[in-house]
């Protein structure tokens, strides 16, 4: 049978990799961190839990993997690595394998174990599933949401075996980005793991370890009772030359993005990155790519060796072509996973050797620019990078962190003292909550830092604001509001964790995505909404907001938000979705224990275009040339936020002209060697077509109710709990029976019930009452066979007698007690006759259940 590719799974023979231990030497701060970790491991404690704090670029993954190989893995421990996005899973997996020196981190593992199997598990395509986990696995790298669901359901034998074996071997749990730990579902996960393996060691990794909320601080202290094991700040690492000092530039492309309003409404609040077709639209824009190439070519001496992050293989090749036309030495690396070149031969033509050759050229200084598709976000060693170009904005903090991290290597490790982060900004009609570089680079350690450092207006304004301001200032549209009233009074600085919303994966109970994003945003507060927020805060007071505390919130929570919004806020047009803003504020309160901090727009009055227009056009009465010069000087003032309010001077000038025209018309004053092997083979996600045909040919009809309409091939043991595509695990069911069965294990190929009580049979049978079919025969077979969880019906017949009328007889195979199903049949018969008075006369006046032996 064909097998499916599975990334993130490898077994390493330790006798081989020990010959090639990694030669990477820890930096000074990493040495100190490792000493603290080993001391923590040796120290006695009833509950083991501590946190390692290293900033972006400080090497959390390397430090953790080196600690694990030299310490816990050498001592025989199993390792469970928890992360909140699949990007971090891939990064951790790579950290154990062959590094840039061609050698292995696992080469540092001592002790008596012969091999180590590393497995990644998530809802992402290509990763393993929970049902793949085996007792013999050594390192399991899994997303938090996936493991949380699995621990709650307790249906995966392999996971149970892994944890049971860990009781004897020892278990070290790594919680990456552990500031997520206080979320209720993740607290329950840690508690469940400690219940299964009481002596486990819990190591938290983070760059943002503390909370101002005492409750969440207390929850962290309970999970990690040894507290901070080691901590170093970005400023310390910059001062010692370990990290470069970032300098951020944001060139404006003036490209208007096509994001259909209907799709935007569905996307908002999903916490997913922007849709793929929108990314494709940007990647194919030649004018935009030319601007990116020009930006580098004009400033090549300043930017130096540069990595550009693109989104599509054709954007890589286009940027390389445009850069070479401008005399820049450029190359690209991407894989067949990134490129759909139209044919297998073309895809295979982009070999790993070609990528390695290009990477080598860049390392040797033979190329100025290296263009790639996220390949260089996962720890690839590329020294002397002076700049990174981010060719588009992203809502993913993890992706942004990984890309920025490529430029942060300081001079002590072959990098530069300063690094340029060049982020290209497009014209977005809608309000999008972009991930920002500010707090990622500076790595604040509590929310007071975030509130005090926040760059107001940095992420709140798009073309929609410009269009609305122009519309409201147009004197032909009726009542006109003063410009100043259209600017926010300030912002609520919110910070909370949210699950990325994705579709459900086929044939499983798991979502196709199981990432968690940290949402940090500014919620604008306008004149019309100020009293609404105050009323909301007063009404809720100290009310428990449990529905909003976790990363995933129930559907009923959105109904509560809608009700609160209607009750406390007035109607009217707004730049952002008010319900989404209220939800963000409430989620912040639920997760942090206090309402978000309000940061006022202190420079609001200085950004009143009406006042500016009155001064230049009416008081000074400048000529058109002088007016344009004055406006350009105003637009570029460093003590103004015009370049954030209006991404281009043309937008700013348009707004000014609208204000002048309005004032004229109104005339009134207005008040702004690869040794990894894949030890297992995997079945394709869907049953092969020839196997489906064989199953349907064998069964001929629905094995449960006997229908021959809408037939489907069903897994007796569902794929979600490890069911295979073997013929013995497949049966033919009609659409209705398949839907009712769901992921339960029911084998209609067998004749005798596995049920142990009448109550179990009755519960199973009642679950079919929501399904109706026109023929009584199908209804009866479904009720009986579902009840017994097997093909219990031997034969079914109908006869008419003068005394009793139309009588149906259901004969059961031996081993299935008629008394167990009789009450359900009686109940169903009573329900049918009650809802259809003619039922007994025309369909069945009686139903008899008997066994094949005549009882």
N, C-alpha and C positions, 0 to 999 in steps of 0.2 A: 504494500500500500504506500502511496506517496506520503512524504513527510513535509511538514511545514518548517520554515526557518524560524529559529528561536534565538534572539540575541540575549545577552546577559546570562549565559549559562556556561560554565566551564569547570572541568575537573583538572587539577594540577597534581602531577606526581611529585611529591616533595623531594625525592631523591634526585630528580632532575633540576627543579628550580632552585634547590639549595646550592647548586653549582653556579648559579647566576643571581646572587642576591643584589638587590638594588644598591647602587653606589651613591645615591642621593644623601647628602649630609644635612642634618637639621640645622637651621639657623639658630642664633643665640636664644631668641625668644622661644623657639620650638624645643630646644634642649631643656630650657627651664620648664616648659609645659610638660614635657615627657617625664622629667624628674618628679613633678608634682603628681602626675597620673600614676606612676609606678608606686609612689609613696601611698597614695590613696588606695591602690589595689591591695597593698600589703597590710594596711591598717584595719583593725577589727571594728566591725559595726554591725548592729542588728539589721539595719536597712541601709544598703549601699546605694548612694546616688549623689553625683557631683556634676558640676558644670565647668566646661572649658570655654573661655571667651577669647576669640581671636577675630579681628576685623576682616572685612573683605580684602582679599589679597594676602592675608596672613597665613594661609596654608592650613585651614582646619582639617580638610580631608586627609592631607599627607600626615599631619601630626597624629590624627586618630588611627589611621591604618598602620603607621609605624608602631604606635603603642599596642595595637591589637596583635600584630605579628610577633613582636618581641615578648609581650606579656600574656594576655589571655589565651591566644591561640597556641602558643608554646606550652601553656599549662593544660591544654586539652579542652578549653572552653569551646562551646558553640557561640556563634555571633548572630545577633538579630539587629540589622541596621534599619532604622525607621526614618523615612523622609516624607515630605509633604508634596513633592512633585516628582514626575518620572524623570525629569532632567537630573535631579539630584541622585536618583537611583543609578543612572548611567555613569555619573561622575564617580560615585562610590565604587561601582563595579570596576571601572578602569583603574581606580586607585590600588586595587589588589593585584592587577595583572602586570603585563610587561610595560615598563616605562620608557621614557625617551632615551635612556641609556641602553636600551635593549635588554634590560635585566628586570628581575621580579621582586616586588615588595614582599611576596610570600616566601622568598628565599631566606628571610630572616626568621621563619618559624622553626623553632627547635622542638625537642620532645620526641615522642615515639610514634606520632601519627604518620601514616604512609602517604596520604593524599588529602586534598582539600577540594570540596565541591562548593562553588559559589553560584547562587541562583538569585535572579531578580524577579520580583512578582508585583504586578500592578494591573490596572485595567487597560493599559496602553497596548496597542497592537505590537506584537513581537515579543513582549515580555511574557514570562510564565504566569500561570494562574495559581490560586491558592491550592487547588486540587493537585497541582504538580509537586508540591512540597513533599519531601521524603524524610523519613526518620534519620537517614544517613547523611543528609545535607549538613555542611559545616557552617556556611555563612549564607544567611537568607537576607536579601536586601529588598524591602517591601514598603509600599506606600502606607501611610497611617490609616487612611480610609479603608483600604482593602483589608488590612489586618484587623481593624476594629470590627468590621462586619463579620469577618470569619470567626473571631473570638466570641462574638455574641451568638452566632448561629450554631457553633460547635458541631459541624457536620463533616469536617474534613479529617479523615483518619491520619493522613500524612502529617498535618500540622500538630495533631495531638501527639503523634509519635515523636516528632522533633522535640516538642517541649518535654515529654516524658523522659527522653534520652538525656535532655539537658539537665534534669534534676541530678543525674549522676555525674555528668561531664563538667557541669558548670555552664553558666550562660552570661554573656556580656551583651547588654542591649545598648546600642548607640541611638540616641534621639537627636537627629540632625535638625537644626533650627528649633531648638527645644523651647523657645519662647512661645511656641504653639501649645505646649503641654497643658496649660490650665484650662483649655477647652474641655467641657464635661465629657465628651465621648473619648477624648484622648486620656483624660484622667482615669476613666473606667478601664481603658485598654491597659494602662500601666498596672492598675490594681489587679486586673485579671491575669496579667503575666506574672506578677508577684505571687498571686495565689497558686499558679501552676508551677512556678519555679521560685520558691521563697527566698533563696539565697542569691538571686540574680544581681549583677552589678549594672547600674543604670548610669550611663555617661551622656550628658547633654552637651551639644555643640551649638554655639550661637555667637552672633555679633551684637545682639541687643538683649542683655540678660535680665534687666530689671523692669519693674512696673511701679508707677506711683500709687496704684490701687493696692491697699494693704491686703485685700482679700486675695487677689491674684498673686501677690508676693508671698502670702502665706501658703497658697496652693503649690507654688514652685518650691518653697522650703520643705513642704511635706513630701513632694516627689523626689527632691534632691536634698536630703537632710544635711549632707556635707557642704552644701553651698558652692561658692566659686572656688574651684581648685586652682585655677590660674587665670589671670586676665591681663591683657595688654591693650592699649588704646591705639587708634590709627596715628595720632599725633606722635606717640613714642616711636612707632615704626618709621614714620616719615623723618623724624629727627635723626635716627640712626642709619638712614639710607636703605632700610629694608623696603619701604614703599615710596613710590613717587608722589609728588604733590600734584593733584589733578587740576587742570585748567579746562573748563568746559566752554565750548562754542556751539551756537545753535543757528546755523545758516537756514534761511527760509527758502523753500523751493517754489512757492506760489502755485503749486499744483493743487487743484481742487479735487478732493477724493470723492469717488462715487460710492456712497453708502446709502442705499435706498431706505427711505424713512420707515417702511414697514419692517424691513429686516433689522434696522436699528432698534426699533421698539422691542423686537423679540430678543435681540442680543443684549440690550442694556440690563444690567443686574445679573448676567450669567457669569461674570468674572473671568470670561475666556478672553484670549487674545483676539485681535481683530480677525474677521472672517478671511478664509483663504483666497476667495476671489478678489477681495479688496487688496490683499497683499500682491496678488498677481497683477492687478491693474497698475500698482505702483512700480513693480519690478519691470514691467514692459515699457514704461514711459521713457522713451529715448531722450527727450528734452531734460527730464529729471536726472537720468543717469549722466548726461553730459555736464550738468551743473555739478554733480558729485565729483566727476573727473576734473573739471575746471578748478573746483575748490582746492583739490590737492595740488594740481599742476602749478597754480599761481603761488602756492605757499609751500612748495616741496622742501625748501631749506628749513622752514619752521617745523613742519610736521615730521620730517625724517622717516625712518622705517615705520610703515603703517600697516595695520590689519584692517581690512574693510569687511564688515559683516553684511552679506546680501541674503536674499530670500529664495532665489530660483537659480538653476544652473545657467539659464540663458541670461540672467542679469550678471552673473559672474563673468561670462564670456564677453558680454557687451561692455562692462566696465573695463575689463582688461584691454579690449580693442580700443576703446576711447582713450584710455590712459596711454597706451603705446603711441597713438596718433599724436599725443601731446609731448612725446619724448620721455615718458615715464616708464621705467622698467617694471613691468607688472606681470604677475602670474596668478592662476586660480587653482584652488583645490576643492573638489566635491566628490561625492560617491554616487554609485548607481541608485542609492536610496533617495538621493536628492534630484536625480535627473531622469526625466522620461524623454529619452532622445528619439523615440519613435520606433525602435526595434531593439531586440535583445543584443544584437551585434554592436549597435551603437552604444548601448548602455555599458556593455562589457568592455568597450574600448576605453572607457575612463578607468584605467587600472590603478591599483594602489601604488604600483611602482611609479607611475606618472605623478601621482600626488606627492609621493615621498621625494621625488627628484625636484619638484617645484619647491617643496618645503626646505629642502637642503640648500637650494639656490638662495632662498630668502635668508636662511641662517648665515650663509657665507657673505651676505651683503651684495649678492649679484642681482637682487631684485629690491626695488624701493617699496612696492606695495604687494601685499598678499590678500587676494579676495577669496572669501570662503563662505560656506553656508553652515554656520554654527559648529563646524568641526573643531574650531579652536577655542571653544568655550569650556572644554572638559579636561583641562590640565595639560594640554600639549605644551612642551617646553619651547618657547620661541623668545630668546633673549633679545635685548636691545630694541624692543618695540617702544617707539616714542609716542605713537598716536593710535587711537582706534576711531574708525568712522562707523557710526551707526546709521545705516542708510534708511532706516525708518523708526518711528516711535513704536513702543510696545507697552502693553498693559501688564506684562509679566515681570514682576520684580526679580524673580530668579534668573530669567534670561538676561535681563539688563545687568544684574550683578555679575554674571559670568562673562559677559562681553566686556564690561568695564574693567574687570579684573585682569584682562590680558595686557593692559597698559600700565598697571600699577606696580610693576616690578621696579624696585629702586636700584641705585648704582651699586650697592653692595652685592647684588646678584645679577650683574650684567645689564641692568636696566638704566633708566635715566632719572635725574632728580625731579624733572617735571614731565607730566604726561598730558597730552591733549586728548580730550574726549569730544569728538565732533559729531553732534547729533542733528540730523536733518529734520526740519519741521515742515509739515505740509499744511494745507488749508482744509481743515475739517469743519464741515457745516455743523455737525452735532457736537455736543459736549461729551468728551471721552475722558475717562479717568486714567490718564497715563501714569505708568511707573516713572518716578522721578529719580534722577541721579543724586540729588542733594543729600538725603539721609543715608543712601547706600554708601557714598564715598566717605562722608564724615562719621557714619556709624554712631548715631546718638544712642545713649544707653538708657534714656527714659523719655517719657512723653513731654516733660517740661522742655527738654532740649528741642524736640520736634516743634513744639509750639513757638518757642522763641526764635528758632532759626528759619521758620517757614517763609518761603518766598511767595508773598501774596500775589494772586492773579496768575501764578505760573502755569496753572493747568486748567483754568476755568473758562477761557474765552475762545470762541471759534467764529467762523463766518456767520453763524446764526445770530450772534450778538450784533455784528456789524449791520446785518440786514434788518434786524429789529430796530436798532437805533435809528437807522436811516428811515425806516417806515414810520416810526413814531415822531420823528422830527419833520416829516413831510407835511406841510400845512394843508395839503389837499386831502388828508386822511381823517379829518374830523378833529376831535379833542387831542391836544398835543401835551405830553407830559414834559416837564423840565428835564433836560439831559441828566442832571445830577441825580434825579430820582431813579434813573435806570441803572445806576451803578450800585453795587452791593454796599451795605453798611459795613460788612466784614465777613468773616468765615468761621464756621465751626471746624476745628481741626480734629478729624475722626481717624480712628485706627482700630481695625478689627480683622479677624481671620474669617475667610469665607471659602466654602467648597466651590470649585469650578463646576458649573452645571453642564452636563453632557448627556447625550442620548444613551439609552441602555444598550449594552452589547448583545448581539444575537445569541439566543439559546443559553443565556445566563441570567442570574438575578443581579449582576453587577453592572454599574454604569461603565460606559466606554472610557470615561475619564474619572480619575480619582485624585486630582491635584487639589491643593489648598493654596490660595493666594492670600498674602497679607495686604489688605486694602488700607492705604494711607491717602487721604484726599482732603480737599477743602470744600466744604458745603457752603455755597454762598447764601447770605441772608439779606434779602431786600426789604425795603420799607414796609411792603405789604405783608411780609411774613414774620417780622420781628415779634409782634405780639402773639402770633400763633405758636411759635416755639416756646415762648415764656409760659403760655397757657398749657401747652403739652407737658412741660417739665413740672409745672405745679400740679396738674391733674394726676400724673403718674407717681409723683413723689418718690417714696421708697418702695413702690410696688415691685415685687419679684418679676423679672422678665426672662424666665427660664426658656420660653419659646425662642428667644433671640440670642441665647448665650452660646450655642454650639456653632460649629462651622457650617452645618447644614440645618436649615430651619424648616419646620413643618409648614404645610400649605395654609393651615389656619392662621399662621402668623401674618401672612400677607393680607388676609381679611381684616385683622386687627389694625394693621397700618392704615388700610383704606378708611376704616371707620374713624380712627383718630384724626386723619388728615381732613376728612369732611367736617368733623366736629370743631376743629380748632383753627382751620385756615380758610380764608376766603377764596372765591373763584377768581380766575384771571389767567392770562398768558404768562408763562415763565420760560426762562432759558433752559432750565433743567427740569427733570421729572420730579415734581415735588414729593410724590410718594416714595420714590427711590431715595431722595435726600433724607426724608423723615426716617426711612428704614435704616439708612446708614447711621444717623444720629442715635437711634434706639439701639442698634447693634453695638455701637461703641459703649453706650451706657451699660448694656447687659454684660459685655465682656470685660469692661474696665471698672465697673462699680461706681462710676460717676459720669455726669454729663460732660460732653467734650468742651474743651476750652474755646472761648470765643476770642478771635483776633480781629480787632477793628481795623478798618481800612482808613488809617490815619491820613493818608494822602488823598482822600476822596475829593476834597474841595479843589485840590490842585489839578484835578483831571476833568474839570468841567469845560467841555468844548464850547458851550454857549458863552462862558466868560471869556475864553480865548478868542472866539470869533468877535465878540463885542470890542475887545481891546484892539485887535489887529485891523479889522475891517471898518469899525465905526469910530474908534477913538484916534488911532494912528492914521487911518485912511491911506494905507500903503499902496504903492503901485503893484500890478500883478507880479512883476519880477521880484520886487522887494518882499511882497507877501509870500511868495514861494520860498524865498531864502529864509525868511523868518520862521515859516512852518517847518522847514527841514531842520533848522537849528533846534526848534522846540521838540520835534519828534526824536531827535538823537540825544536829548539831555539825559545824563546819567541819573539825575534825581527824579526822573519821571518814568512811568511804566507804559508809555505809549507803545513801545515796541512789543509789549506783551499784550496789551489791549488790541493792537492792530499789527498783525504780522508784517505788513508792508506799508510803505509810505503812501502808496496809492489809496489804500483803505482809509488811512488817517485823513488824507486830503479830501476824500469823498465825504467823510463824516463832517469835516469842517465846512465844506461847501453847502451841505444840507442845512447845517446850523445857521450859516449866513443867510441863506434863502429864507429860512423860517423867520429869522429876526426881521428881515426886510418886510416880509408879508404881514407879520403880526404887529410890527412897529411898537413893541412893548418890551420892557425889560424882563429878563429871565433870571431867577435867583441862583465825574468822571472817569632569536629564532623562536618562533611562536610555539610554546609548549602546551597551550590550552587545547583541550579536547572537549567536544560535546558528548557527554556520556549517555544521552538519551535521544530517542527519536520521538517525534510528535506527529500526531494525526492532524490532517487539515481541519480547519474549523467546521466545515460542513461535510456531511456524509457524501461520499462520491456518488455520482449518478448511477453507475453500474450496480453499486450496493443497494441504492434505493429501489431500483427495478427488481433486484433479487428478492428484497423483503416483500414488496407488494405482490410479486408473483407467488411467493410462498404463502402469504396470508390471504390474499384474494379479496378481503373486505376488512372493515374495522374489527379488530380483535375484541373490542369491548361491546359495542352495540349491534354490530352486524351490518351497518350501513355500507353502501358501495359508492357513496357520493362524498366529494371533498376529502379524499384520502391523503394522509400525510405519514411520513416516517418519523416515529417518535423514539427517543432514547428511554429505555426502561429505567436505568439509572441516569439521571440528567447529567449533561456535560458539566454543569456547574459544580457537581460534587464528584467529578472524576470519571463519569461514564465514557465508555469507548464507542467506536464505530463498528465493533464486532457484531456479526449477525445475531449472536445470542443476546445482545443488549439492544436489539432493534425490533420494533413491532409496528404494525400498520394500525393507525387510529384515524377516525374521521376528525374534521376540524373541531367539532364541538367537544368530543372526548379528549382530544389533545389539549385544548384550552383548559378544560376542567382539571386535568391531571397536573398541569404545570410542571414544577420541578420535583414533585413527589415520585418516589420509586414505587411503581405498580407494574407487575409483570402479568400481562394477560395471555402469555404463552403457557402459563402453568394452569393446572386444573384445580388445585387444592389451595384453600385460603391460607395465608401466613398469619391472619389475624388471630388474636388470642382471647377475644371477648366479644360478646354481643354489642357492648357499648361502642367498641372500635368500629364494628361493621355498620352500626347505625349512624355514627358520625360521618363515615366515608359516604354512605348512601345519601344522606341529607345534602351533601355538597353538590349533588347533581340536580336539585330541585329547581335551580335557576335556569336550567337548559330545557328546552322543549323541542320536540320533533313531532311531525304530523302522525306518524304511525306508532300505535301503542307498543308494538313489538320492540321498537328501538328504545322507547322509554324504559320498558321493563328490564330489558337486557342491561341497559346502562346503570339503572339503579342497583340491580342485583350484583353485577360484576364489579362495579365501583365499590359497593359495600364490602365484598369479599376480597377485593384487590387481586382478582384472578378471573379466569374464564370459568366461572362457577356454573353458568347455565348450560345444561346438557341438551335439552330440547324444549321447545315451546310450542304449544298447540292451542287451538280454539275450537270449541264445539258448541252446538246449540241444542238445548233440551227444552221440552215443553214446560217442565217444572221450574227450571232455573234460568232459562233464557241463554244469552251468549256467555259462556264460561271460558276464561283463559286459564291454562295450566302451565306453570313454570316448573320444569323438572331440573333439579340440581344434581351435579355430579357428586359422587360419594366423597365424604370429607368436608362437606359444606352444610352446616346445620340450618334447615329451613326456619327453625324457631328464631334464629338470630336476625333474619331479614323480614320475618312476618310483620312485626310492628311498623316497619317503614313502609311496606306495601299497603298496609291498612291505612296508614296516615295519608299516603299519596292518593289512594283510591278515594278517600273521603274528600280530599282537597279537589280532585278532578270533578267529582260529582257535584260538589258544592258550587263550583264555578261554571259547570255546564250541566244543566238539569237533564239534558237528553243523553248524557254520556252512558249511563247504565243501560239505556234501551237500545242505543245504536252501536255502542262500541264494546262495552263489557258490563254484564250484570253481576259478575263475580270474578275474582282472581284467586286461583289456588296455587299454593307453593308446596312442592313435595320433593322428596329426594328420590334418587334413582332406585332406591330399595323399597320405595312405596310409602315411606313415613310422611 
